[in-house]
Amino acid sequence: MEYEFRQNRISFAKELNYLDRFVIDFCEHLSDLKIRFVLVSGYISILFGRSRETEDVDLLVDELSFEEFKGLWDLLSEDFECLNTADCKGAFEEYLRAGHAIRFSRKGRFIPNMELKFKKTSTDGFVMENSIELVLNGLHRLRISPIELQIAYKLYLGSDKDLEDAKFLYELFFDDISHEKLEGFLSWFDEGTRIRFKRIARE
């Protein structure tokens, strides 16, 4: 796969699949309302060409007021529906404000779905402040978590699927990532994370 990685921006071209279009359409609504967002977790490796399926896409957004969230809810409701509840205030109070995610899918479809949650932890805040801009086909702009942190987090999760995601990103971006940053992110997690990193680095 050919791409251009400059500082905090990755540009590349690909043929968009249904999942890509779902993500782009959803995120464009956020951009229209100037809501900051970052895509995290498994979809990132899929976006860059890893061949596997996923039912959900994880998305962090800045914490919103109810008025801001209602504006987003109303805009999304043109094309998407919330799978947790049909009540905007309930989604805000009982889910997002309580630290839980809410899921949106296209109307009439359950899969794929977007799992949206407010940033809460210091790690969430770091991801928001240090996200990478992704320019897709010269037209679509998304924000993703730093590649080095994405690799470390996937190693921390440790399932076979997560390890393969980490290995895929590590090999794809080996010449472009900061290995010093990666070492630093590995230290955020448990010792097993570093052990798993040594395993994929040897393969």
N, C-alpha and C positions, 0 to 999 in steps of 0.2 A: 504494500500500500504506500502510495506517495503522499506526503504531507509536508507542510512548512511549519516549523516550530520556532517562533521568535519570541523570546522573553515570555510574556504571559498570554500568548495567542497561538492557537493552532489552526491552520487553514488546510482544508482538504476537500476533495470532491468524491462523491459516491452516488450510486443509484439509490434513491430513497425507497425504503420499503414501507409497509403499512405502519409499523411501530415508529419509524422515524417521523413519518407525517403526523402521527398522533402526538408525538412529543413536540414537534415544531408548532403545530396548531395550538396546543395547550399553552406553550410558553410564550407564543406571540400575544396571547391575551394578557399575560402578566406584563410583558414589555409595553403593551399599549397603555397600561395603567401605571407604568414606571415602578412596578414592584420588583425589588431585587430577588433573584432566585439563583439556586445552584443545583444542578443535577449531580447526584451522588450514587454510589454503589454500582450494581451489576450492569445497568444499561450502558455505562461508559465503555466497558470492554466490547459490548455488542456494537455500539456505535462505530467503534474503530475496526470492526471486521471480525470479531470473534464469533464463531458459528455456534450459537446456542439460543434456546428460547427463554423468554421471561414473560411472566404475566403482569408484573408491575414495575413501575419506574419510580424511584425515590427522588423527592424534590424538597429542598429546604427553601423557605421564604423568610424574609424579615417579619417580626411580629407586627400584626396589623391591628388597628382599631376596628371596632365592629362596623363602623361606617365604611372604612376602606375594604373590609372583607365583604360586606354586602355589595359594594360596587363590583368586586371581582366575581362574586356569586352570580349576580345578575348577568354579567357579561358571559361567563362560562355557560350559563343555563341555555344560551342560544344553541349550543352544540353538544354540551356535556351534561351529565347528571351525577349527583353525589350518591355513592352506593351505601353510605352509612345512614343517611337521613335525608328526607326531603325538606327539612326545616333549617333555614339559614341560621337562625339564632341558636338552635340546638347544635348545629355543626360547630359554631363558633365557641359557645360556652361549654358544652359537654365534651367536646373533642379537642379542638385546637388549644383553647385556654387551659384545659386540663392536662396538656402535654401529649395528647394522642394525635395520630395522623387521621386524615380523612382521605377517602379514595374517590376519584372521578373516572368515569369511563365515557366513551361516546354514547349518546342516547340509544337505548335499545341493545347495548352490548356490554358484557361484563369484562371481557378481556380484549386488549390490555387495559390496565388502569393506572392512573397517576396517584401515588401516595404522597400527599402534601402535608407538611408539618411546619410549625414555626421553629425557628432556631431557638434553642434553649440553653445548651451547654457551652462551655468555653470553646470546645472543639467545633461546635456548630458555628460559633462566631468567627473562629479562625478561618474556617472554610469559606464563609461568606466574604470575608475581607481579603482573602488570598486566592479567590477563584480564578480560573483561566477562561479567557474568551475563546469560543470555538466558532469559526466561520465556516459554514458548510455550503459548498457549491457557490461561494461568493455572494450568497443571498441571505442565508439564515444565520442568526447569531444566537448562540446559546452560552450558558456559563456552566462550567464543570469544576469539580473539586481538583486541587493540585494532583498531578499524576503521581508524585512521590507519596503523598498521603493516601491516595487511593490504593496504591500497591500495599502499603503498610497495613491499612485497615482490612483489606481482603485477606492478608496473611493472618491477621489477628482473628478474623472470623473462622478460618481454618477448615471449612468443609472442602470436599474435593472440587466442587464448582468454584468456590472462592479462590482456592489455590491456583486453579487453572486460569481464572481471571487475572490474578496477580502476575502469574508467569507470562501470560500473553502481553500485558502492558509493560512489564519489565523488559521483555525481549524487543518489543516494538519500539520503545522509546529509550533504549539503553544508551544511545549516543547523545541524547538530548536532555535527559533529566539530570538533576543535581544529585549525585550519589551521596554527597555530604548531607543534603536535606533528607534523603531517604533514610540514612543512618539515624538522623535525629528523630524522624517520625517513628522508626522502629522502637525507639526508647520510650515512646508514649505508651506502649502496650506491654504485655507480659513477656516473659522469657521465651515462651513457646513461639511467639511471633518471630523472634530473631532466629530461632532454630529452623522454623519453616522457611525463612528467607534464605538461609544457608543452603537448604535443600534445593530450592528452585534455582539459586545462583549457580549450583554445581551442574545442573542438568543441561 
